[in-house]
Amino acid sequence: MNEPVSDSPLSASSNRSSSNNLGNVAADQAVAMDRMYRVTRHIYDLTRRYYLLGRDRLLEKVITSPTTATLEVGCGTARNLIKLAGRQHSGLLYGLDASHEMLETAAANSIRACTKRIGQEQIVLRQGLAEQLDAQRMFGRSAPFDTILFSYCLSMIPTWPGAIDAALANVRTGGVILIVDFWDQKDLPAFFATGLKRWLSLFHVHYRPEVHEALVEVGKSGRGEVSFESVARRYAYIATIRKT
Ligand SMILES: C[S@@+](CC[C@H](N)C(=O)[O-])C[C@H]1O[C@@H](n2cnc3c(N)ncnc32)[C@H](O)[C@@H]1O
């Protein structure tokens, strides 16, 4: 059995904020995410299961085989990657996250999960930013990914257009980018939607229409075939982008 690979940023505190030769903006986002998750990462999976809806439906759409390579951008605690690792043929699994703190939890969770499953493929975790995604530099891959996931991550990234561009550049033609994120809650009763928005704002998360519109634009521009489906009456959407 292989252990999950933890890159040096997960273990070497001296590397914090300087991994991947990040500039100031990048370092700021990493610091912000570390601040946000330093404490909550310990209860993250327990608490988020009730409002990060649609994640398992997203995972059902991920096609894996012994030869596939799947990346989750903003992998957090590695909850999704560990679920994929439980498949008989999970292929190669990679996780990228801005937060060193989250990655420490992800590495510990991955090791725990993999020790239970003999013969498990390893989960490769790296610290870095979505908008700077580079399969070769970050993961030593000469080939692009078959699937890239964003699970409740894209709407959190200040420079999200760069994250979409980087994902398109690092997925193979015919490969798929899958996104689950908050939607406009239009099909929910108004009072419920208002209360929900207030509650979500306590966790610094919300629907960003401009992200959704940009994904529609990817389809219109011919960079990919884009489709959307609703989760729980437009609480969230799942976007599928097949790169053309
Ligand atoms: C709401 S959590 C979701 C975690 C996981 N995807 C899940 O479904 O449980 C968002 C994650 O995105 C990460 N993140 C935020 N901005 C990022 C960026 N620019 N690049 C990479 N990861 C980022 C955060 O550190 C955090 O782990």
The ligand as a Tripos MOL2 file, in Angstrom:
@<TRIPOS>MOLECULE
LIG
   27    29     1     0     0
SMALL
NO_CHARGES

@<TRIPOS>ATOM
      1 C1        -15.3530   25.4100    1.1350 C.3       1 LIG1
      2 S1        -13.8180   24.5460    1.0700 S.3       1 LIG1
      3 C2        -14.2930   23.0820    0.1400 C.3       1 LIG1
      4 C3        -13.3690   21.9230    0.3930 C.3       1 LIG1
      5 C4        -13.6950   20.6530   -0.4260 C.3       1 LIG1
      6 N1        -13.6280   20.9260   -1.8260 N.3       1 LIG1
      7 C5        -15.0310   20.0590   -0.0460 C.2       1 LIG1
      8 O1        -15.9100   19.9340   -0.9110 O.co2     1 LIG1
      9 O2        -15.1920   19.6760    1.1350 O.co2     1 LIG1
     10 C6        -12.8930   25.4700   -0.1390 C.3       1 LIG1
     11 C7        -11.4170   25.0950   -0.2180 C.3       1 LIG1
     12 O3        -10.8430   25.8540   -1.2870 O.3       1 LIG1
     13 C8         -9.5410   26.2750   -0.8840 C.3       1 LIG1
     14 N2         -9.1510   27.4500   -1.6660 N.ar      1 LIG1
     15 C9         -9.6200   28.7100   -1.5590 C.ar      1 LIG1
     16 N3         -9.0220   29.5080   -2.4680 N.ar      1 LIG1
     17 C10        -8.1590   28.7210   -3.1700 C.ar      1 LIG1
     18 C11        -7.2840   28.9490   -4.2590 C.ar      1 LIG1
     19 N4         -7.1330   30.1630   -4.7830 N.pl3     1 LIG1
     20 N5         -6.5720   27.9140   -4.7460 N.ar      1 LIG1
     21 C12        -6.7060   26.6730   -4.1930 C.ar      1 LIG1
     22 N6         -7.5240   26.4000   -3.1700 N.ar      1 LIG1
     23 C13        -8.2540   27.4020   -2.6640 C.ar      1 LIG1
     24 C14        -9.6800   26.5460    0.6080 C.3       1 LIG1
     25 O4         -8.4410   26.5530    1.2680 O.3       1 LIG1
     26 C15       -10.6050   25.4150    1.0330 C.3       1 LIG1
     27 O5         -9.8800   24.2740    1.4110 O.3       1 LIG1
@<TRIPOS>BOND
     1     1     2 1
     2     2     3 1
     3     2    10 1
     4     3     4 1
     5     4     5 1
     6     5     6 1
     7     5     7 1
     8     7     8 2
     9     7     9 1
    10    10    11 1
    11    11    12 1
    12    11    26 1
    13    12    13 1
    14    13    14 1
    15    13    24 1
    16    14    15 ar
    17    14    23 ar
    18    15    16 ar
    19    16    17 ar
    20    17    18 ar
    21    17    23 ar
    22    18    19 1
    23    18    20 ar
    24    20    21 ar
    25    21    22 ar
    26    22    23 ar
    27    24    25 1
    28    24    26 1
    29    26    27 1
@<TRIPOS>SUBSTRUCTURE
     1 LIG1         1 GROUP 0 **** ****
